[in-house]
């Protein structure tokens, strides 16, 4: 069977609402941060719907025994926010995955060459093979940053089929790169925009997510 990258754009009205708030250039940083937190929450909700491994058992209600389902605590859950902008989605994701381990990776893009370089890598040397990884990355533009992160995860034993990316805005160049190299990936994004400008920014996009989040 041929694998193909799956990109989901959930039609949830709250995702659409907070996307509109985030896109608006007049939205102040404090409200932009709220919008990103909510987008992180609702996109993560959609991403983990059929992804978390579960175990079956029974509980005793006040009246009778009853079948029950729990998230399996023995399967490692990991969140890898890409600094800086990935931090904007982290609070929303963590509110749904409070027991997940968080490993930070920081990348900076050269505005002339558009190449990304890693300045911080807190990933462990090796992950358990069954580890589930959620990557909060607001913008999938050229694909350079997310490709570096995926390479680092694969090198440490992560199965791409167990990775889910949560993104606010995605563009075709990044999706094409990911599809060519990691067709078993699943991506959840609020929208897919038309393309990139000469600086590698998504158009219409929402500007620089890191700058707008931190007011810089």
FIRORO-101274 format. One record per residue (C-alpha): residue number from 1; x, y, z; chain. Coordinates in pm, 1 decimal, always signed. Example, Ala and Ser with C-alpha at 12.3 -4.5 7.8 and 13.67 -1.06 7.14 Angstrom:
// FIRORO-101274
<rec pos="1" east="+1230.0" north="-450.0" up="+780.0" unit="A"/>
<rec pos="2" east="+1367.0" north="-106.0" up="+714.0" unit="A"/>
// end
This chain:
// FIRORO-101274
<rec pos="1" east="+0.0" north="+0.0" up="+0.0" unit="A"/>
<rec pos="2" east="+134.4" north="+344.4" up="-96.6" unit="A"/>
<rec pos="3" east="+144.1" north="+590.5" up="+191.5" unit="A"/>
<rec pos="4" east="+29.8" north="+946.6" up="+134.7" unit="A"/>
<rec pos="5" east="+65.0" north="+1250.5" up="+359.5" unit="A"/>
<rec pos="6" east="-265.2" north="+1332.8" up="+527.1" unit="A"/>
<rec pos="7" east="-348.4" north="+1697.3" up="+589.0" unit="A"/>
<rec pos="8" east="-661.7" north="+1778.2" up="+787.8" unit="A"/>
<rec pos="9" east="-829.9" north="+2119.6" up="+799.1" unit="A"/>
<rec pos="10" east="-1093.6" north="+2075.7" up="+1072.8" unit="A"/>
<rec pos="11" east="-1414.7" north="+2271.1" up="+999.0" unit="A"/>
<rec pos="12" east="-1466.9" north="+2361.2" up="+1364.8" unit="A"/>
<rec pos="13" east="-1620.6" north="+2710.4" up="+1406.0" unit="A"/>
<rec pos="14" east="-1391.7" north="+2794.9" up="+1698.6" unit="A"/>
<rec pos="15" east="-1084.2" north="+2714.5" up="+1490.2" unit="A"/>
<rec pos="16" east="-1216.8" north="+2942.7" up="+1215.8" unit="A"/>
<rec pos="17" east="-1293.9" north="+3215.8" up="+1467.8" unit="A"/>
<rec pos="18" east="-951.3" north="+3217.9" up="+1631.5" unit="A"/>
<rec pos="19" east="-779.9" north="+3195.2" up="+1294.9" unit="A"/>
<rec pos="20" east="-960.5" north="+3513.6" up="+1190.5" unit="A"/>
<rec pos="21" east="-847.9" north="+3686.5" up="+1510.4" unit="A"/>
<rec pos="22" east="-486.8" north="+3574.4" up="+1455.7" unit="A"/>
<rec pos="23" east="-485.4" north="+3684.8" up="+1090.8" unit="A"/>
<rec pos="24" east="-605.8" north="+4036.5" up="+1168.6" unit="A"/>
<rec pos="25" east="-303.2" north="+4267.5" up="+1157.1" unit="A"/>
<rec pos="26" east="-462.7" north="+4500.0" up="+1413.1" unit="A"/>
<rec pos="27" east="-490.5" north="+4226.7" up="+1679.5" unit="A"/>
<rec pos="28" east="-266.8" north="+4329.1" up="+1975.5" unit="A"/>
<rec pos="29" east="-11.6" north="+4079.3" up="+2112.9" unit="A"/>
<rec pos="30" east="-216.6" north="+3994.5" up="+2422.8" unit="A"/>
<rec pos="31" east="-517.5" north="+3891.6" up="+2211.4" unit="A"/>
<rec pos="32" east="-294.6" north="+3727.1" up="+1950.6" unit="A"/>
<rec pos="33" east="-148.0" north="+3506.6" up="+2225.7" unit="A"/>
<rec pos="34" east="-499.0" north="+3409.2" up="+2334.0" unit="A"/>
<rec pos="35" east="-588.9" north="+3321.4" up="+1976.2" unit="A"/>
<rec pos="36" east="-279.7" north="+3103.6" up="+1941.0" unit="A"/>
<rec pos="37" east="-347.7" north="+2928.8" up="+2270.9" unit="A"/>
<rec pos="38" east="-701.0" north="+2847.3" up="+2158.4" unit="A"/>
<rec pos="39" east="-581.2" north="+2729.9" up="+1817.3" unit="A"/>
<rec pos="40" east="-325.7" north="+2509.2" up="+1991.8" unit="A"/>
<rec pos="41" east="-601.4" north="+2365.0" up="+2208.3" unit="A"/>
<rec pos="42" east="-858.2" north="+2294.2" up="+1936.0" unit="A"/>
<rec pos="43" east="-613.6" north="+2171.6" up="+1673.7" unit="A"/>
<rec pos="44" east="-454.8" north="+1939.8" up="+1931.5" unit="A"/>
<rec pos="45" east="-800.7" north="+1812.6" up="+2024.0" unit="A"/>
<rec pos="46" east="-858.2" north="+1719.6" up="+1661.0" unit="A"/>
<rec pos="47" east="-510.0" north="+1571.2" up="+1622.9" unit="A"/>
<rec pos="48" east="-534.7" north="+1332.8" up="+1920.1" unit="A"/>
<rec pos="49" east="-891.1" north="+1217.8" up="+1852.7" unit="A"/>
<rec pos="50" east="-789.3" north="+872.6" up="+1721.7" unit="A"/>
<rec pos="51" east="-420.0" north="+885.8" up="+1812.6" unit="A"/>
<rec pos="52" east="-390.8" north="+821.9" up="+2185.0" unit="A"/>
<rec pos="53" east="-353.3" north="+450.9" up="+2272.6" unit="A"/>
<rec pos="54" east="-611.0" north="+329.9" up="+2522.2" unit="A"/>
<rec pos="55" east="-669.0" north="+39.6" up="+2760.2" unit="A"/>
<rec pos="56" east="-999.3" north="-114.8" up="+2860.8" unit="A"/>
<rec pos="57" east="-1117.4" north="-209.8" up="+3208.1" unit="A"/>
<rec pos="58" east="-1399.6" north="-166.0" up="+3456.0" unit="A"/>
<rec pos="59" east="-1490.1" north="+77.1" up="+3731.5" unit="A"/>
<rec pos="60" east="-1739.4" north="+57.3" up="+4010.4" unit="A"/>
<rec pos="61" east="-1994.8" north="+338.7" up="+3987.2" unit="A"/>
<rec pos="62" east="-2205.8" north="+419.3" up="+4296.0" unit="A"/>
<rec pos="63" east="-2463.0" north="+175.6" up="+4155.1" unit="A"/>
<rec pos="64" east="-2289.7" north="-97.9" up="+3956.1" unit="A"/>
<rec pos="65" east="-1973.8" north="-208.7" up="+3774.5" unit="A"/>
<rec pos="66" east="-1922.0" north="-44.7" up="+3434.0" unit="A"/>
<rec pos="67" east="-1688.0" north="-79.2" up="+3138.1" unit="A"/>
<rec pos="68" east="-1426.6" north="+198.4" up="+3119.0" unit="A"/>
<rec pos="69" east="-1155.9" north="+326.5" up="+2883.7" unit="A"/>
<rec pos="70" east="-834.7" north="+504.9" up="+2983.9" unit="A"/>
<rec pos="71" east="-547.0" north="+659.3" up="+2795.9" unit="A"/>
<rec pos="72" east="-265.0" north="+405.6" up="+2821.3" unit="A"/>
<rec pos="73" east="-10.4" north="+556.0" up="+3065.1" unit="A"/>
<rec pos="74" east="+264.0" north="+317.8" up="+2948.6" unit="A"/>
<rec pos="75" east="+290.7" north="+467.2" up="+2597.1" unit="A"/>
<rec pos="76" east="+516.2" north="+776.2" up="+2605.9" unit="A"/>
<rec pos="77" east="+362.7" north="+1104.3" up="+2488.5" unit="A"/>
<rec pos="78" east="+595.0" north="+1384.7" up="+2382.2" unit="A"/>
<rec pos="79" east="+536.6" north="+1745.4" up="+2275.4" unit="A"/>
<rec pos="80" east="+817.0" north="+1913.8" up="+2078.9" unit="A"/>
<rec pos="81" east="+750.4" north="+2288.0" up="+2034.9" unit="A"/>
<rec pos="82" east="+977.1" north="+2459.7" up="+1782.5" unit="A"/>
<rec pos="83" east="+1113.6" north="+2780.8" up="+1933.6" unit="A"/>
<rec pos="84" east="+1015.9" north="+3057.1" up="+1931.3" unit="A"/>
<rec pos="85" east="+678.8" north="+3050.2" up="+1766.1" unit="A"/>
<rec pos="86" east="+588.5" north="+2695.9" up="+1873.8" unit="A"/>
<rec pos="87" east="+560.0" north="+2820.0" up="+2231.0" unit="A"/>
<rec pos="88" east="+249.1" north="+3012.5" up="+2125.5" unit="A"/>
<rec pos="89" east="+62.8" north="+2683.2" up="+2073.0" unit="A"/>
<rec pos="90" east="+215.6" north="+2497.3" up="+2367.4" unit="A"/>
<rec pos="91" east="-23.5" north="+2607.8" up="+2643.2" unit="A"/>
<rec pos="92" east="-324.3" north="+2494.6" up="+2442.7" unit="A"/>
<rec pos="93" east="-165.6" north="+2159.6" up="+2361.2" unit="A"/>
<rec pos="94" east="-52.2" north="+2100.8" up="+2720.5" unit="A"/>
<rec pos="95" east="-399.6" north="+2167.1" up="+2854.8" unit="A"/>
<rec pos="96" east="-508.8" north="+1847.5" up="+2676.8" unit="A"/>
<rec pos="97" east="-186.3" north="+1650.0" up="+2731.1" unit="A"/>
<rec pos="98" east="-79.7" north="+1753.5" up="+3083.3" unit="A"/>
<rec pos="99" east="+128.0" north="+1438.6" up="+3140.1" unit="A"/>
<rec pos="100" east="+323.3" north="+1463.0" up="+2813.8" unit="A"/>
<rec pos="101" east="+696.2" north="+1530.3" up="+2830.3" unit="A"/>
<rec pos="102" east="+803.2" north="+1855.0" up="+2660.2" unit="A"/>
<rec pos="103" east="+1133.6" north="+1873.1" up="+2471.2" unit="A"/>
<rec pos="104" east="+1236.0" north="+2205.8" up="+2317.9" unit="A"/>
<rec pos="105" east="+1418.8" north="+2256.6" up="+1991.6" unit="A"/>
<rec pos="106" east="+1517.5" north="+2603.4" up="+1871.4" unit="A"/>
<rec pos="107" east="+1580.6" north="+2702.8" up="+1510.0" unit="A"/>
<rec pos="108" east="+1653.4" north="+3040.0" up="+1354.0" unit="A"/>
<rec pos="109" east="+1609.3" north="+3129.6" up="+987.4" unit="A"/>
<rec pos="110" east="+1855.6" north="+3336.8" up="+789.7" unit="A"/>
<rec pos="111" east="+1638.7" north="+3601.1" up="+624.7" unit="A"/>
<rec pos="112" east="+1868.4" north="+3618.4" up="+320.3" unit="A"/>
<rec pos="113" east="+1923.1" north="+3250.2" up="+243.6" unit="A"/>
<rec pos="114" east="+1597.8" north="+3131.5" up="+413.3" unit="A"/>
<rec pos="115" east="+1802.2" north="+2843.3" up="+559.4" unit="A"/>
<rec pos="116" east="+1730.5" north="+2733.4" up="+916.8" unit="A"/>
<rec pos="117" east="+1999.4" north="+2654.3" up="+1173.3" unit="A"/>
<rec pos="118" east="+1956.9" north="+2483.7" up="+1510.0" unit="A"/>
<rec pos="119" east="+2069.8" north="+2678.8" up="+1818.7" unit="A"/>
<rec pos="120" east="+1904.7" north="+2462.1" up="+2089.5" unit="A"/>
<rec pos="121" east="+1831.3" north="+2090.9" up="+2097.9" unit="A"/>
<rec pos="122" east="+1692.6" north="+1936.7" up="+2415.6" unit="A"/>
<rec pos="123" east="+1582.1" north="+1609.1" up="+2256.0" unit="A"/>
<rec pos="124" east="+1702.3" north="+1292.9" up="+2434.2" unit="A"/>
<rec pos="125" east="+1951.0" north="+1062.1" up="+2266.9" unit="A"/>
<rec pos="126" east="+1684.9" north="+796.1" up="+2209.6" unit="A"/>
<rec pos="127" east="+1306.2" north="+764.7" up="+2226.8" unit="A"/>
<rec pos="128" east="+1109.0" north="+447.0" up="+2291.3" unit="A"/>
<rec pos="129" east="+989.5" north="+304.8" up="+1955.3" unit="A"/>
<rec pos="130" east="+620.0" north="+348.1" up="+2037.9" unit="A"/>
<rec pos="131" east="+652.0" north="+714.6" up="+2145.0" unit="A"/>
<rec pos="132" east="+382.0" north="+950.0" up="+2014.8" unit="A"/>
<rec pos="133" east="+512.1" north="+1296.8" up="+1919.8" unit="A"/>
<rec pos="134" east="+308.5" north="+1614.5" up="+1876.1" unit="A"/>
<rec pos="135" east="+488.4" north="+1907.5" up="+1709.4" unit="A"/>
<rec pos="136" east="+332.7" north="+2253.0" up="+1758.0" unit="A"/>
<rec pos="137" east="+460.3" north="+2469.2" up="+1468.3" unit="A"/>
<rec pos="138" east="+240.2" north="+2768.8" up="+1379.2" unit="A"/>
<rec pos="139" east="+371.7" north="+2817.8" up="+1024.9" unit="A"/>
<rec pos="140" east="+465.7" north="+2551.1" up="+769.1" unit="A"/>
<rec pos="141" east="+612.8" north="+2776.0" up="+499.0" unit="A"/>
<rec pos="142" east="+926.1" north="+2668.8" up="+310.2" unit="A"/>
<rec pos="143" east="+950.6" north="+2345.5" up="+509.2" unit="A"/>
<rec pos="144" east="+1313.0" north="+2398.4" up="+608.7" unit="A"/>
<rec pos="145" east="+1252.8" north="+2414.6" up="+982.1" unit="A"/>
<rec pos="146" east="+1013.6" north="+2121.3" up="+1010.0" unit="A"/>
<rec pos="147" east="+1240.9" north="+1904.8" up="+794.6" unit="A"/>
<rec pos="148" east="+1529.6" north="+1960.1" up="+1037.2" unit="A"/>
<rec pos="149" east="+1308.3" north="+1868.8" up="+1332.7" unit="A"/>
<rec pos="150" east="+1182.9" north="+1554.5" up="+1160.8" unit="A"/>
<rec pos="151" east="+1540.7" north="+1448.0" up="+1082.6" unit="A"/>
<rec pos="152" east="+1637.4" north="+1489.3" up="+1447.7" unit="A"/>
<rec pos="153" east="+1336.9" north="+1284.7" up="+1563.1" unit="A"/>
<rec pos="154" east="+1394.5" north="+1004.2" up="+1312.9" unit="A"/>
<rec pos="155" east="+1761.7" north="+988.3" up="+1415.7" unit="A"/>
<rec pos="156" east="+1642.5" north="+925.7" up="+1771.2" unit="A"/>
<rec pos="157" east="+1413.2" north="+637.0" up="+1685.5" unit="A"/>
<rec pos="158" east="+1077.0" north="+804.9" up="+1623.1" unit="A"/>
<rec pos="159" east="+839.7" north="+642.7" up="+1372.9" unit="A"/>
<rec pos="160" east="+702.3" north="+918.0" up="+1141.0" unit="A"/>
<rec pos="161" east="+364.9" north="+742.6" up="+1154.3" unit="A"/>
<rec pos="162" east="+347.8" north="+829.9" up="+1525.5" unit="A"/>
<rec pos="163" east="+410.2" north="+1201.8" up="+1463.6" unit="A"/>
<rec pos="164" east="+135.2" north="+1461.5" up="+1436.0" unit="A"/>
<rec pos="165" east="+202.4" north="+1823.0" up="+1345.0" unit="A"/>
<rec pos="166" east="-26.3" north="+2100.4" up="+1461.7" unit="A"/>
<rec pos="167" east="+1.0" north="+2414.4" up="+1248.9" unit="A"/>
<rec pos="168" east="-205.3" north="+2731.8" up="+1218.0" unit="A"/>
<rec pos="169" east="-120.0" north="+2808.1" up="+854.2" unit="A"/>
<rec pos="170" east="+41.9" north="+2574.4" up="+602.0" unit="A"/>
<rec pos="171" east="+167.8" north="+2641.3" up="+249.2" unit="A"/>
<rec pos="172" east="+221.0" north="+2403.3" up="-44.6" unit="A"/>
<rec pos="173" east="+605.7" north="+2409.1" up="-46.8" unit="A"/>
<rec pos="174" east="+630.6" north="+2270.4" up="+307.5" unit="A"/>
<rec pos="175" east="+354.3" north="+2015.6" up="+250.3" unit="A"/>
<rec pos="176" east="+522.4" north="+1894.8" up="-68.3" unit="A"/>
<rec pos="177" east="+857.0" north="+1843.7" up="+109.1" unit="A"/>
<rec pos="178" east="+696.4" north="+1656.3" up="+396.2" unit="A"/>
<rec pos="179" east="+493.3" north="+1440.9" up="+159.3" unit="A"/>
<rec pos="180" east="+803.3" north="+1344.1" up="-39.1" unit="A"/>
<rec pos="181" east="+1005.6" north="+1243.0" up="+267.5" unit="A"/>
<rec pos="182" east="+750.7" north="+1141.3" up="+532.1" unit="A"/>
<rec pos="183" east="+428.2" north="+1021.6" up="+365.6" unit="A"/>
<rec pos="184" east="+301.4" north="+856.5" up="+685.8" unit="A"/>
<rec pos="185" east="+277.6" north="+1193.9" up="+865.4" unit="A"/>
<rec pos="186" east="-49.5" north="+1350.1" up="+977.3" unit="A"/>
<rec pos="187" east="-84.4" north="+1728.6" up="+979.6" unit="A"/>
<rec pos="188" east="-365.1" north="+1929.6" up="+1140.0" unit="A"/>
<rec pos="189" east="-384.0" north="+2290.2" up="+1027.8" unit="A"/>
<rec pos="190" east="-639.1" north="+2570.0" up="+1051.6" unit="A"/>
<rec pos="191" east="-588.9" north="+2657.4" up="+684.9" unit="A"/>
<rec pos="192" east="-376.4" north="+2600.4" up="+374.0" unit="A"/>
<rec pos="193" east="-274.8" north="+2927.7" up="+209.6" unit="A"/>
<rec pos="194" east="-185.3" north="+3003.1" up="-150.0" unit="A"/>
<rec pos="195" east="+192.3" north="+3025.3" up="-133.1" unit="A"/>
<rec pos="196" east="+497.2" north="+3227.0" up="-25.5" unit="A"/>
<rec pos="197" east="+630.5" north="+3572.9" up="-100.3" unit="A"/>
<rec pos="198" east="+992.2" north="+3649.5" up="-195.9" unit="A"/>
<rec pos="199" east="+1093.1" north="+3647.2" up="+173.6" unit="A"/>
<rec pos="200" east="+947.0" north="+3301.3" up="+232.5" unit="A"/>
<rec pos="201" east="+646.8" north="+3431.5" up="+429.9" unit="A"/>
<rec pos="202" east="+309.8" north="+3265.7" up="+380.8" unit="A"/>
<rec pos="203" east="+56.7" north="+3477.1" up="+188.5" unit="A"/>
<rec pos="204" east="-192.8" north="+3585.1" up="+310.9" unit="A"/>
<rec pos="205" east="-69.6" north="+3413.7" up="+628.1" unit="A"/>
<rec pos="206" east="-64.9" north="+3602.5" up="+957.5" unit="A"/>
<rec pos="207" east="+278.1" north="+3764.1" up="+961.5" unit="A"/>
<rec pos="208" east="+563.7" north="+3656.4" up="+1188.3" unit="A"/>
<rec pos="209" east="+397.2" north="+3438.3" up="+1452.4" unit="A"/>
<rec pos="210" east="+690.8" north="+3468.7" up="+1693.0" unit="A"/>
<rec pos="211" east="+711.7" north="+3847.1" up="+1673.0" unit="A"/>
<rec pos="212" east="+336.9" north="+3887.5" up="+1709.1" unit="A"/>
<rec pos="213" east="+321.5" north="+3649.2" up="+2004.6" unit="A"/>
<rec pos="214" east="+597.5" north="+3817.2" up="+2200.9" unit="A"/>
<rec pos="215" east="+541.0" north="+4175.1" up="+2085.0" unit="A"/>
<rec pos="216" east="+889.2" north="+4208.9" up="+1935.2" unit="A"/>
// end
